[in-house]
Every structure is written in structure tokens, then in C-alpha cells.
Amino acid sequence: MGWFIWTDASWFVWSSKYCSGAGTSGASQLQICNLAVLALGGATIVSLSDDTLSARVMSTLWPSVLKDVLRDISPNFARERADLVKSPVTPVYGFANAFNLPADCLKVIIMGEPEDQYVWRIEGSQLLTNEASAQILYVRYASDPTFFDSKFVIAFAYRLAAEAADALTGRTERKDAMMKFYALALADAASVGSQEQTPEDQIPYRWADARL
């Protein structure tokens, strides 16, 4: 973890504790927000309900930034599989069928299996395709921070810090620095995520076969 350059003791100790191994971090919303505040050189928040600038900014940013980072990383803890329900209303043109996406869907990773090479498109809250059925792997809105993995926590904290930098420091260079660290954290999280699954070319069965 040599790219942790912030020298504040709390930042270093907390990062080491929650990023030393695989699995969930057990972090809380307050702890993740404090990681972001500390990265900007600020004082930790006692409670997110406090009437302080840091608490107000972090509480406001949390849901929208979380959704954005989930879409960027597509972490394994937020992945879900679903059989989609076909809409009774067909597309006006271009595709034969429309399927309604799950309410918590942030991003569709794939339809079917990689070798299927289905043609599909997301428009609004629907998946359009010429296929008669649709099974997807998607990223859901995983809002419980106790299930966030350690790599995701660090990336999310950096992104929160980047988005809060203008309001909390008034310094554009701080935002730029946090975005650079976020990019590094994205690559780190993606690398670990790819190691937590069987390579697709070694999977011996398809979803359809598994249901037989």
C-alpha cells in the first residue's frame, strides 16, 4: 500500500487496519467520511448530524458519489444476477423486446454469458434486445457500508475528498490531487476484483445449464 502518501497518523492507521486483507471492511459511513476529511487535512467529524460544514458536505455528497463510484468500480459485493421481466410495450423501432431493469440497478455489466454476444442497449429503465428473454449481471445500489470491501473504501474516500475539496478547502489543487489518488485506487480495486473470480474462459457451464 505504498501509495498512501498522507502523513496524518489517523489516516495511516485507519487505512492500514481496513486495507490489509480481503473481504468486507466493516467500515461505517462516519469512518469513511472521516477518511475523506483527513485526506483534505481537516478535523474529524464527531457525528454526521452535527451542524458543521464538514458534516453537512459529506452527508450531502454521500449518496450521489457512492452511486458514481459503484458504477466506476463494479465491485463484486454489489453484483447481482436477475431474470428480467418483459415489458408489454415493445420498442417503437430497432429492437423486438423491452425488459424492465431492477429498481436498484446502477449499471448492467453483461446480458447472458460472454460467449452469447447478445445485442442489447439500455434506454431509461429498460434493456432493449431482440432476444425473447433476458438474464443480466448488474451492479446494484449497495448502500450498507459494512459490506464495502477494503479497496472500495479507500477509492470511495478519495472520491468523496475530491468532491468536497472546493467546499472544505477552497483549493482546486486539492481536488486535482484527490482525483489522481482516486484513479490509482480505481486501478487497485479493479485488479483485486478480477482475482476474486474464475476467468470467464474457464467457466464450464452457463446459467441455462445450471437451471436444468
MODELLER restraints for C-alpha pairs under 7 A, 6 or more apart:
rsr = mdl.restraints
at = mdl.atoms
rsr.add(forms.Gaussian(group=physical.xy_distance, feature=features.Distance(at['CA:6:A'], at['CA:39:A']), mean=6.65, stdev=0.5))
rsr.add(forms.Gaussian(group=physical.xy_distance, feature=features.Distance(at['CA:11:A'], at['CA:35:A']), mean=6.32, stdev=0.5))
rsr.add(forms.Gaussian(group=physical.xy_distance, feature=features.Distance(at['CA:11:A'], at['CA:38:A']), mean=6.31, stdev=0.5))
rsr.add(forms.Gaussian(group=physical.xy_distance, feature=features.Distance(at['CA:18:A'], at['CA:25:A']), mean=5.55, stdev=0.5))
rsr.add(forms.Gaussian(group=physical.xy_distance, feature=features.Distance(at['CA:18:A'], at['CA:150:A']), mean=5.73, stdev=0.5))
rsr.add(forms.Gaussian(group=physical.xy_distance, feature=features.Distance(at['CA:19:A'], at['CA:150:A']), mean=4.86, stdev=0.5))
rsr.add(forms.Gaussian(group=physical.xy_distance, feature=features.Distance(at['CA:19:A'], at['CA:151:A']), mean=6.48, stdev=0.5))
rsr.add(forms.Gaussian(group=physical.xy_distance, feature=features.Distance(at['CA:22:A'], at['CA:150:A']), mean=6.95, stdev=0.5))
rsr.add(forms.Gaussian(group=physical.xy_distance, feature=features.Distance(at['CA:23:A'], at['CA:149:A']), mean=5.54, stdev=0.5))
rsr.add(forms.Gaussian(group=physical.xy_distance, feature=features.Distance(at['CA:24:A'], at['CA:146:A']), mean=6.78, stdev=0.5))
rsr.add(forms.Gaussian(group=physical.xy_distance, feature=features.Distance(at['CA:24:A'], at['CA:147:A']), mean=5.17, stdev=0.5))
rsr.add(forms.Gaussian(group=physical.xy_distance, feature=features.Distance(at['CA:24:A'], at['CA:148:A']), mean=5.43, stdev=0.5))
rsr.add(forms.Gaussian(group=physical.xy_distance, feature=features.Distance(at['CA:24:A'], at['CA:149:A']), mean=4.17, stdev=0.5))
rsr.add(forms.Gaussian(group=physical.xy_distance, feature=features.Distance(at['CA:24:A'], at['CA:150:A']), mean=6.24, stdev=0.5))
rsr.add(forms.Gaussian(group=physical.xy_distance, feature=features.Distance(at['CA:25:A'], at['CA:146:A']), mean=6.40, stdev=0.5))
rsr.add(forms.Gaussian(group=physical.xy_distance, feature=features.Distance(at['CA:25:A'], at['CA:147:A']), mean=6.78, stdev=0.5))
rsr.add(forms.Gaussian(group=physical.xy_distance, feature=features.Distance(at['CA:25:A'], at['CA:148:A']), mean=5.98, stdev=0.5))
rsr.add(forms.Gaussian(group=physical.xy_distance, feature=features.Distance(at['CA:25:A'], at['CA:149:A']), mean=5.13, stdev=0.5))
rsr.add(forms.Gaussian(group=physical.xy_distance, feature=features.Distance(at['CA:25:A'], at['CA:150:A']), mean=4.94, stdev=0.5))
rsr.add(forms.Gaussian(group=physical.xy_distance, feature=features.Distance(at['CA:26:A'], at['CA:146:A']), mean=4.19, stdev=0.5))
rsr.add(forms.Gaussian(group=physical.xy_distance, feature=features.Distance(at['CA:26:A'], at['CA:147:A']), mean=6.42, stdev=0.5))
rsr.add(forms.Gaussian(group=physical.xy_distance, feature=features.Distance(at['CA:27:A'], at['CA:145:A']), mean=5.93, stdev=0.5))
rsr.add(forms.Gaussian(group=physical.xy_distance, feature=features.Distance(at['CA:27:A'], at['CA:146:A']), mean=5.09, stdev=0.5))
rsr.add(forms.Gaussian(group=physical.xy_distance, feature=features.Distance(at['CA:28:A'], at['CA:145:A']), mean=5.63, stdev=0.5))
rsr.add(forms.Gaussian(group=physical.xy_distance, feature=features.Distance(at['CA:28:A'], at['CA:146:A']), mean=6.07, stdev=0.5))
rsr.add(forms.Gaussian(group=physical.xy_distance, feature=features.Distance(at['CA:29:A'], at['CA:145:A']), mean=6.19, stdev=0.5))
rsr.add(forms.Gaussian(group=physical.xy_distance, feature=features.Distance(at['CA:30:A'], at['CA:48:A']), mean=6.63, stdev=0.5))
rsr.add(forms.Gaussian(group=physical.xy_distance, feature=features.Distance(at['CA:32:A'], at['CA:153:A']), mean=6.74, stdev=0.5))
rsr.add(forms.Gaussian(group=physical.xy_distance, feature=features.Distance(at['CA:32:A'], at['CA:157:A']), mean=5.81, stdev=0.5))
rsr.add(forms.Gaussian(group=physical.xy_distance, feature=features.Distance(at['CA:33:A'], at['CA:58:A']), mean=6.29, stdev=0.5))
rsr.add(forms.Gaussian(group=physical.xy_distance, feature=features.Distance(at['CA:33:A'], at['CA:157:A']), mean=6.61, stdev=0.5))
rsr.add(forms.Gaussian(group=physical.xy_distance, feature=features.Distance(at['CA:34:A'], at['CA:44:A']), mean=5.37, stdev=0.5))
rsr.add(forms.Gaussian(group=physical.xy_distance, feature=features.Distance(at['CA:34:A'], at['CA:45:A']), mean=6.20, stdev=0.5))
rsr.add(forms.Gaussian(group=physical.xy_distance, feature=features.Distance(at['CA:35:A'], at['CA:157:A']), mean=5.85, stdev=0.5))
rsr.add(forms.Gaussian(group=physical.xy_distance, feature=features.Distance(at['CA:36:A'], at['CA:157:A']), mean=4.77, stdev=0.5))
rsr.add(forms.Gaussian(group=physical.xy_distance, feature=features.Distance(at['CA:36:A'], at['CA:158:A']), mean=5.98, stdev=0.5))
rsr.add(forms.Gaussian(group=physical.xy_distance, feature=features.Distance(at['CA:36:A'], at['CA:160:A']), mean=5.88, stdev=0.5))
rsr.add(forms.Gaussian(group=physical.xy_distance, feature=features.Distance(at['CA:36:A'], at['CA:161:A']), mean=4.53, stdev=0.5))
rsr.add(forms.Gaussian(group=physical.xy_distance, feature=features.Distance(at['CA:37:A'], at['CA:43:A']), mean=6.84, stdev=0.5))
rsr.add(forms.Gaussian(group=physical.xy_distance, feature=features.Distance(at['CA:37:A'], at['CA:44:A']), mean=6.48, stdev=0.5))
rsr.add(forms.Gaussian(group=physical.xy_distance, feature=features.Distance(at['CA:37:A'], at['CA:161:A']), mean=6.43, stdev=0.5))
rsr.add(forms.Gaussian(group=physical.xy_distance, feature=features.Distance(at['CA:38:A'], at['CA:44:A']), mean=6.64, stdev=0.5))
rsr.add(forms.Gaussian(group=physical.xy_distance, feature=features.Distance(at['CA:39:A'], at['CA:161:A']), mean=6.77, stdev=0.5))
rsr.add(forms.Gaussian(group=physical.xy_distance, feature=features.Distance(at['CA:40:A'], at['CA:161:A']), mean=6.51, stdev=0.5))
rsr.add(forms.Gaussian(group=physical.xy_distance, feature=features.Distance(at['CA:40:A'], at['CA:165:A']), mean=6.95, stdev=0.5))
rsr.add(forms.Gaussian(group=physical.xy_distance, feature=features.Distance(at['CA:45:A'], at['CA:54:A']), mean=6.93, stdev=0.5))
rsr.add(forms.Gaussian(group=physical.xy_distance, feature=features.Distance(at['CA:45:A'], at['CA:55:A']), mean=6.32, stdev=0.5))
rsr.add(forms.Gaussian(group=physical.xy_distance, feature=features.Distance(at['CA:48:A'], at['CA:55:A']), mean=4.81, stdev=0.5))
rsr.add(forms.Gaussian(group=physical.xy_distance, feature=features.Distance(at['CA:48:A'], at['CA:59:A']), mean=6.51, stdev=0.5))
rsr.add(forms.Gaussian(group=physical.xy_distance, feature=features.Distance(at['CA:49:A'], at['CA:55:A']), mean=6.73, stdev=0.5))
rsr.add(forms.Gaussian(group=physical.xy_distance, feature=features.Distance(at['CA:54:A'], at['CA:168:A']), mean=6.80, stdev=0.5))
rsr.add(forms.Gaussian(group=physical.xy_distance, feature=features.Distance(at['CA:57:A'], at['CA:164:A']), mean=6.69, stdev=0.5))
rsr.add(forms.Gaussian(group=physical.xy_distance, feature=features.Distance(at['CA:65:A'], at['CA:160:A']), mean=6.66, stdev=0.5))
rsr.add(forms.Gaussian(group=physical.xy_distance, feature=features.Distance(at['CA:66:A'], at['CA:156:A']), mean=6.99, stdev=0.5))
rsr.add(forms.Gaussian(group=physical.xy_distance, feature=features.Distance(at['CA:67:A'], at['CA:141:A']), mean=6.59, stdev=0.5))
rsr.add(forms.Gaussian(group=physical.xy_distance, feature=features.Distance(at['CA:69:A'], at['CA:156:A']), mean=6.38, stdev=0.5))
rsr.add(forms.Gaussian(group=physical.xy_distance, feature=features.Distance(at['CA:71:A'], at['CA:106:A']), mean=6.46, stdev=0.5))
rsr.add(forms.Gaussian(group=physical.xy_distance, feature=features.Distance(at['CA:71:A'], at['CA:107:A']), mean=6.17, stdev=0.5))
rsr.add(forms.Gaussian(group=physical.xy_distance, feature=features.Distance(at['CA:73:A'], at['CA:186:A']), mean=6.51, stdev=0.5))
rsr.add(forms.Gaussian(group=physical.xy_distance, feature=features.Distance(at['CA:73:A'], at['CA:190:A']), mean=6.49, stdev=0.5))
rsr.add(forms.Gaussian(group=physical.xy_distance, feature=features.Distance(at['CA:74:A'], at['CA:139:A']), mean=5.95, stdev=0.5))
rsr.add(forms.Gaussian(group=physical.xy_distance, feature=features.Distance(at['CA:75:A'], at['CA:193:A']), mean=6.63, stdev=0.5))
rsr.add(forms.Gaussian(group=physical.xy_distance, feature=features.Distance(at['CA:76:A'], at['CA:193:A']), mean=6.57, stdev=0.5))
rsr.add(forms.Gaussian(group=physical.xy_distance, feature=features.Distance(at['CA:77:A'], at['CA:148:A']), mean=6.92, stdev=0.5))
rsr.add(forms.Gaussian(group=physical.xy_distance, feature=features.Distance(at['CA:78:A'], at['CA:139:A']), mean=5.47, stdev=0.5))
rsr.add(forms.Gaussian(group=physical.xy_distance, feature=features.Distance(at['CA:78:A'], at['CA:140:A']), mean=5.48, stdev=0.5))
rsr.add(forms.Gaussian(group=physical.xy_distance, feature=features.Distance(at['CA:78:A'], at['CA:142:A']), mean=5.57, stdev=0.5))
rsr.add(forms.Gaussian(group=physical.xy_distance, feature=features.Distance(at['CA:79:A'], at['CA:137:A']), mean=6.79, stdev=0.5))
rsr.add(forms.Gaussian(group=physical.xy_distance, feature=features.Distance(at['CA:79:A'], at['CA:138:A']), mean=5.60, stdev=0.5))
rsr.add(forms.Gaussian(group=physical.xy_distance, feature=features.Distance(at['CA:79:A'], at['CA:139:A']), mean=4.68, stdev=0.5))
rsr.add(forms.Gaussian(group=physical.xy_distance, feature=features.Distance(at['CA:79:A'], at['CA:140:A']), mean=6.20, stdev=0.5))
rsr.add(forms.Gaussian(group=physical.xy_distance, feature=features.Distance(at['CA:80:A'], at['CA:137:A']), mean=5.75, stdev=0.5))
rsr.add(forms.Gaussian(group=physical.xy_distance, feature=features.Distance(at['CA:80:A'], at['CA:138:A']), mean=5.44, stdev=0.5))
rsr.add(forms.Gaussian(group=physical.xy_distance, feature=features.Distance(at['CA:80:A'], at['CA:139:A']), mean=6.28, stdev=0.5))
rsr.add(forms.Gaussian(group=physical.xy_distance, feature=features.Distance(at['CA:80:A'], at['CA:140:A']), mean=6.63, stdev=0.5))
rsr.add(forms.Gaussian(group=physical.xy_distance, feature=features.Distance(at['CA:81:A'], at['CA:136:A']), mean=5.70, stdev=0.5))
rsr.add(forms.Gaussian(group=physical.xy_distance, feature=features.Distance(at['CA:81:A'], at['CA:137:A']), mean=4.58, stdev=0.5))
rsr.add(forms.Gaussian(group=physical.xy_distance, feature=features.Distance(at['CA:81:A'], at['CA:138:A']), mean=6.33, stdev=0.5))
rsr.add(forms.Gaussian(group=physical.xy_distance, feature=features.Distance(at['CA:82:A'], at['CA:135:A']), mean=5.66, stdev=0.5))
rsr.add(forms.Gaussian(group=physical.xy_distance, feature=features.Distance(at['CA:82:A'], at['CA:136:A']), mean=5.51, stdev=0.5))
rsr.add(forms.Gaussian(group=physical.xy_distance, feature=features.Distance(at['CA:82:A'], at['CA:137:A']), mean=6.70, stdev=0.5))
rsr.add(forms.Gaussian(group=physical.xy_distance, feature=features.Distance(at['CA:83:A'], at['CA:134:A']), mean=6.11, stdev=0.5))
rsr.add(forms.Gaussian(group=physical.xy_distance, feature=features.Distance(at['CA:83:A'], at['CA:135:A']), mean=4.51, stdev=0.5))
rsr.add(forms.Gaussian(group=physical.xy_distance, feature=features.Distance(at['CA:83:A'], at['CA:136:A']), mean=6.68, stdev=0.5))
rsr.add(forms.Gaussian(group=physical.xy_distance, feature=features.Distance(at['CA:84:A'], at['CA:99:A']), mean=5.86, stdev=0.5))
rsr.add(forms.Gaussian(group=physical.xy_distance, feature=features.Distance(at['CA:84:A'], at['CA:100:A']), mean=6.21, stdev=0.5))
rsr.add(forms.Gaussian(group=physical.xy_distance, feature=features.Distance(at['CA:84:A'], at['CA:101:A']), mean=6.53, stdev=0.5))
rsr.add(forms.Gaussian(group=physical.xy_distance, feature=features.Distance(at['CA:84:A'], at['CA:134:A']), mean=5.61, stdev=0.5))
rsr.add(forms.Gaussian(group=physical.xy_distance, feature=features.Distance(at['CA:84:A'], at['CA:135:A']), mean=6.03, stdev=0.5))
rsr.add(forms.Gaussian(group=physical.xy_distance, feature=features.Distance(at['CA:85:A'], at['CA:99:A']), mean=5.50, stdev=0.5))
rsr.add(forms.Gaussian(group=physical.xy_distance, feature=features.Distance(at['CA:85:A'], at['CA:100:A']), mean=5.74, stdev=0.5))
rsr.add(forms.Gaussian(group=physical.xy_distance, feature=features.Distance(at['CA:86:A'], at['CA:98:A']), mean=5.93, stdev=0.5))
rsr.add(forms.Gaussian(group=physical.xy_distance, feature=features.Distance(at['CA:86:A'], at['CA:99:A']), mean=4.26, stdev=0.5))
rsr.add(forms.Gaussian(group=physical.xy_distance, feature=features.Distance(at['CA:86:A'], at['CA:100:A']), mean=6.33, stdev=0.5))
rsr.add(forms.Gaussian(group=physical.xy_distance, feature=features.Distance(at['CA:87:A'], at['CA:98:A']), mean=5.47, stdev=0.5))
rsr.add(forms.Gaussian(group=physical.xy_distance, feature=features.Distance(at['CA:87:A'], at['CA:99:A']), mean=5.24, stdev=0.5))
rsr.add(forms.Gaussian(group=physical.xy_distance, feature=features.Distance(at['CA:87:A'], at['CA:100:A']), mean=6.22, stdev=0.5))
rsr.add(forms.Gaussian(group=physical.xy_distance, feature=features.Distance(at['CA:90:A'], at['CA:96:A']), mean=6.42, stdev=0.5))
rsr.add(forms.Gaussian(group=physical.xy_distance, feature=features.Distance(at['CA:90:A'], at['CA:97:A']), mean=5.30, stdev=0.5))
rsr.add(forms.Gaussian(group=physical.xy_distance, feature=features.Distance(at['CA:90:A'], at['CA:98:A']), mean=5.85, stdev=0.5))
rsr.add(forms.Gaussian(group=physical.xy_distance, feature=features.Distance(at['CA:91:A'], at['CA:97:A']), mean=6.41, stdev=0.5))
rsr.add(forms.Gaussian(group=physical.xy_distance, feature=features.Distance(at['CA:91:A'], at['CA:98:A']), mean=6.41, stdev=0.5))
rsr.add(forms.Gaussian(group=physical.xy_distance, feature=features.Distance(at['CA:95:A'], at['CA:128:A']), mean=6.12, stdev=0.5))
rsr.add(forms.Gaussian(group=physical.xy_distance, feature=features.Distance(at['CA:95:A'], at['CA:129:A']), mean=5.36, stdev=0.5))
rsr.add(forms.Gaussian(group=physical.xy_distance, feature=features.Distance(at['CA:95:A'], at['CA:130:A']), mean=5.31, stdev=0.5))
rsr.add(forms.Gaussian(group=physical.xy_distance, feature=features.Distance(at['CA:96:A'], at['CA:129:A']), mean=6.33, stdev=0.5))
rsr.add(forms.Gaussian(group=physical.xy_distance, feature=features.Distance(at['CA:96:A'], at['CA:130:A']), mean=4.71, stdev=0.5))
rsr.add(forms.Gaussian(group=physical.xy_distance, feature=features.Distance(at['CA:97:A'], at['CA:128:A']), mean=5.85, stdev=0.5))
rsr.add(forms.Gaussian(group=physical.xy_distance, feature=features.Distance(at['CA:97:A'], at['CA:129:A']), mean=5.54, stdev=0.5))
rsr.add(forms.Gaussian(group=physical.xy_distance, feature=features.Distance(at['CA:97:A'], at['CA:130:A']), mean=5.71, stdev=0.5))
rsr.add(forms.Gaussian(group=physical.xy_distance, feature=features.Distance(at['CA:98:A'], at['CA:126:A']), mean=6.19, stdev=0.5))
rsr.add(forms.Gaussian(group=physical.xy_distance, feature=features.Distance(at['CA:98:A'], at['CA:127:A']), mean=5.67, stdev=0.5))
rsr.add(forms.Gaussian(group=physical.xy_distance, feature=features.Distance(at['CA:98:A'], at['CA:128:A']), mean=4.53, stdev=0.5))
rsr.add(forms.Gaussian(group=physical.xy_distance, feature=features.Distance(at['CA:98:A'], at['CA:129:A']), mean=6.48, stdev=0.5))
rsr.add(forms.Gaussian(group=physical.xy_distance, feature=features.Distance(at['CA:99:A'], at['CA:126:A']), mean=5.35, stdev=0.5))
rsr.add(forms.Gaussian(group=physical.xy_distance, feature=features.Distance(at['CA:99:A'], at['CA:127:A']), mean=5.10, stdev=0.5))
rsr.add(forms.Gaussian(group=physical.xy_distance, feature=features.Distance(at['CA:99:A'], at['CA:128:A']), mean=6.39, stdev=0.5))
rsr.add(forms.Gaussian(group=physical.xy_distance, feature=features.Distance(at['CA:100:A'], at['CA:125:A']), mean=6.25, stdev=0.5))
rsr.add(forms.Gaussian(group=physical.xy_distance, feature=features.Distance(at['CA:100:A'], at['CA:126:A']), mean=4.60, stdev=0.5))
rsr.add(forms.Gaussian(group=physical.xy_distance, feature=features.Distance(at['CA:100:A'], at['CA:127:A']), mean=6.44, stdev=0.5))
rsr.add(forms.Gaussian(group=physical.xy_distance, feature=features.Distance(at['CA:101:A'], at['CA:125:A']), mean=5.62, stdev=0.5))
rsr.add(forms.Gaussian(group=physical.xy_distance, feature=features.Distance(at['CA:101:A'], at['CA:126:A']), mean=5.31, stdev=0.5))
rsr.add(forms.Gaussian(group=physical.xy_distance, feature=features.Distance(at['CA:101:A'], at['CA:127:A']), mean=6.61, stdev=0.5))
rsr.add(forms.Gaussian(group=physical.xy_distance, feature=features.Distance(at['CA:104:A'], at['CA:140:A']), mean=5.16, stdev=0.5))
rsr.add(forms.Gaussian(group=physical.xy_distance, feature=features.Distance(at['CA:104:A'], at['CA:141:A']), mean=5.36, stdev=0.5))
rsr.add(forms.Gaussian(group=physical.xy_distance, feature=features.Distance(at['CA:105:A'], at['CA:138:A']), mean=6.53, stdev=0.5))
rsr.add(forms.Gaussian(group=physical.xy_distance, feature=features.Distance(at['CA:105:A'], at['CA:139:A']), mean=5.94, stdev=0.5))
rsr.add(forms.Gaussian(group=physical.xy_distance, feature=features.Distance(at['CA:105:A'], at['CA:140:A']), mean=4.62, stdev=0.5))
rsr.add(forms.Gaussian(group=physical.xy_distance, feature=features.Distance(at['CA:105:A'], at['CA:141:A']), mean=6.45, stdev=0.5))
rsr.add(forms.Gaussian(group=physical.xy_distance, feature=features.Distance(at['CA:106:A'], at['CA:139:A']), mean=5.53, stdev=0.5))
rsr.add(forms.Gaussian(group=physical.xy_distance, feature=features.Distance(at['CA:106:A'], at['CA:140:A']), mean=5.47, stdev=0.5))
rsr.add(forms.Gaussian(group=physical.xy_distance, feature=features.Distance(at['CA:106:A'], at['CA:141:A']), mean=6.21, stdev=0.5))
rsr.add(forms.Gaussian(group=physical.xy_distance, feature=features.Distance(at['CA:107:A'], at['CA:138:A']), mean=5.62, stdev=0.5))
rsr.add(forms.Gaussian(group=physical.xy_distance, feature=features.Distance(at['CA:107:A'], at['CA:139:A']), mean=5.14, stdev=0.5))
rsr.add(forms.Gaussian(group=physical.xy_distance, feature=features.Distance(at['CA:108:A'], at['CA:136:A']), mean=6.84, stdev=0.5))
rsr.add(forms.Gaussian(group=physical.xy_distance, feature=features.Distance(at['CA:108:A'], at['CA:137:A']), mean=6.22, stdev=0.5))
rsr.add(forms.Gaussian(group=physical.xy_distance, feature=features.Distance(at['CA:108:A'], at['CA:138:A']), mean=4.26, stdev=0.5))
rsr.add(forms.Gaussian(group=physical.xy_distance, feature=features.Distance(at['CA:108:A'], at['CA:139:A']), mean=6.35, stdev=0.5))
rsr.add(forms.Gaussian(group=physical.xy_distance, feature=features.Distance(at['CA:109:A'], at['CA:137:A']), mean=5.54, stdev=0.5))
rsr.add(forms.Gaussian(group=physical.xy_distance, feature=features.Distance(at['CA:109:A'], at['CA:138:A']), mean=5.10, stdev=0.5))
rsr.add(forms.Gaussian(group=physical.xy_distance, feature=features.Distance(at['CA:110:A'], at['CA:136:A']), mean=5.75, stdev=0.5))
rsr.add(forms.Gaussian(group=physical.xy_distance, feature=features.Distance(at['CA:110:A'], at['CA:137:A']), mean=5.46, stdev=0.5))
rsr.add(forms.Gaussian(group=physical.xy_distance, feature=features.Distance(at['CA:111:A'], at['CA:118:A']), mean=6.87, stdev=0.5))
rsr.add(forms.Gaussian(group=physical.xy_distance, feature=features.Distance(at['CA:111:A'], at['CA:134:A']), mean=6.70, stdev=0.5))
rsr.add(forms.Gaussian(group=physical.xy_distance, feature=features.Distance(at['CA:111:A'], at['CA:135:A']), mean=5.73, stdev=0.5))
rsr.add(forms.Gaussian(group=physical.xy_distance, feature=features.Distance(at['CA:111:A'], at['CA:136:A']), mean=4.37, stdev=0.5))
rsr.add(forms.Gaussian(group=physical.xy_distance, feature=features.Distance(at['CA:111:A'], at['CA:137:A']), mean=6.50, stdev=0.5))
rsr.add(forms.Gaussian(group=physical.xy_distance, feature=features.Distance(at['CA:112:A'], at['CA:135:A']), mean=5.38, stdev=0.5))
rsr.add(forms.Gaussian(group=physical.xy_distance, feature=features.Distance(at['CA:112:A'], at['CA:136:A']), mean=5.81, stdev=0.5))
rsr.add(forms.Gaussian(group=physical.xy_distance, feature=features.Distance(at['CA:113:A'], at['CA:206:A']), mean=6.85, stdev=0.5))
rsr.add(forms.Gaussian(group=physical.xy_distance, feature=features.Distance(at['CA:119:A'], at['CA:129:A']), mean=6.16, stdev=0.5))
rsr.add(forms.Gaussian(group=physical.xy_distance, feature=features.Distance(at['CA:120:A'], at['CA:127:A']), mean=6.71, stdev=0.5))
rsr.add(forms.Gaussian(group=physical.xy_distance, feature=features.Distance(at['CA:120:A'], at['CA:128:A']), mean=5.51, stdev=0.5))
rsr.add(forms.Gaussian(group=physical.xy_distance, feature=features.Distance(at['CA:120:A'], at['CA:129:A']), mean=4.61, stdev=0.5))
rsr.add(forms.Gaussian(group=physical.xy_distance, feature=features.Distance(at['CA:121:A'], at['CA:127:A']), mean=5.68, stdev=0.5))
rsr.add(forms.Gaussian(group=physical.xy_distance, feature=features.Distance(at['CA:121:A'], at['CA:128:A']), mean=5.22, stdev=0.5))
rsr.add(forms.Gaussian(group=physical.xy_distance, feature=features.Distance(at['CA:121:A'], at['CA:129:A']), mean=6.75, stdev=0.5))
rsr.add(forms.Gaussian(group=physical.xy_distance, feature=features.Distance(at['CA:122:A'], at['CA:128:A']), mean=6.23, stdev=0.5))
rsr.add(forms.Gaussian(group=physical.xy_distance, feature=features.Distance(at['CA:151:A'], at['CA:189:A']), mean=5.21, stdev=0.5))
rsr.add(forms.Gaussian(group=physical.xy_distance, feature=features.Distance(at['CA:152:A'], at['CA:189:A']), mean=6.35, stdev=0.5))
rsr.add(forms.Gaussian(group=physical.xy_distance, feature=features.Distance(at['CA:154:A'], at['CA:185:A']), mean=6.79, stdev=0.5))
rsr.add(forms.Gaussian(group=physical.xy_distance, feature=features.Distance(at['CA:155:A'], at['CA:182:A']), mean=5.44, stdev=0.5))
rsr.add(forms.Gaussian(group=physical.xy_distance, feature=features.Distance(at['CA:155:A'], at['CA:185:A']), mean=4.92, stdev=0.5))
rsr.add(forms.Gaussian(group=physical.xy_distance, feature=features.Distance(at['CA:155:A'], at['CA:186:A']), mean=6.18, stdev=0.5))
rsr.add(forms.Gaussian(group=physical.xy_distance, feature=features.Distance(at['CA:158:A'], at['CA:178:A']), mean=5.62, stdev=0.5))
rsr.add(forms.Gaussian(group=physical.xy_distance, feature=features.Distance(at['CA:158:A'], at['CA:181:A']), mean=6.52, stdev=0.5))
rsr.add(forms.Gaussian(group=physical.xy_distance, feature=features.Distance(at['CA:158:A'], at['CA:182:A']), mean=5.26, stdev=0.5))
rsr.add(forms.Gaussian(group=physical.xy_distance, feature=features.Distance(at['CA:159:A'], at['CA:178:A']), mean=6.79, stdev=0.5))
rsr.add(forms.Gaussian(group=physical.xy_distance, feature=features.Distance(at['CA:159:A'], at['CA:179:A']), mean=6.55, stdev=0.5))
rsr.add(forms.Gaussian(group=physical.xy_distance, feature=features.Distance(at['CA:159:A'], at['CA:182:A']), mean=5.81, stdev=0.5))
rsr.add(forms.Gaussian(group=physical.xy_distance, feature=features.Distance(at['CA:161:A'], at['CA:178:A']), mean=6.33, stdev=0.5))
rsr.add(forms.Gaussian(group=physical.xy_distance, feature=features.Distance(at['CA:162:A'], at['CA:175:A']), mean=4.45, stdev=0.5))
rsr.add(forms.Gaussian(group=physical.xy_distance, feature=features.Distance(at['CA:162:A'], at['CA:178:A']), mean=4.89, stdev=0.5))
rsr.add(forms.Gaussian(group=physical.xy_distance, feature=features.Distance(at['CA:162:A'], at['CA:179:A']), mean=5.78, stdev=0.5))
rsr.add(forms.Gaussian(group=physical.xy_distance, feature=features.Distance(at['CA:163:A'], at['CA:175:A']), mean=6.90, stdev=0.5))
rsr.add(forms.Gaussian(group=physical.xy_distance, feature=features.Distance(at['CA:165:A'], at['CA:171:A']), mean=6.75, stdev=0.5))
rsr.add(forms.Gaussian(group=physical.xy_distance, feature=features.Distance(at['CA:165:A'], at['CA:174:A']), mean=6.09, stdev=0.5))
rsr.add(forms.Gaussian(group=physical.xy_distance, feature=features.Distance(at['CA:165:A'], at['CA:175:A']), mean=5.22, stdev=0.5))
rsr.add(forms.Gaussian(group=physical.xy_distance, feature=features.Distance(at['CA:166:A'], at['CA:172:A']), mean=6.31, stdev=0.5))
rsr.add(forms.Gaussian(group=physical.xy_distance, feature=features.Distance(at['CA:166:A'], at['CA:175:A']), mean=6.94, stdev=0.5))
